[in-house]
């Protein structure tokens, strides 16, 4: 199991049976290099969770006041 998964759901496991489109699963194997259906599904769930967490951050755009010099922080004086 990957470390990212452990960070999100420590010790929570459930067995389930799902029907997944064979072409979709084949594309997932090909594009990710993952070897098991379990790994593909877990990575998909992790990605879904991260995407939704990022949306929460994007929703803050324009609502947070930041005072700083980005070029200076990046060392571009």
Secondary structure, DSSP 8 states (H G I E B T S, - for coil): --HHHHHHSTT----------HHHHHHHHHHH---SHHHHHHHHHHHHHHHHHHHHHHTTTTTS-----HHHHTT--
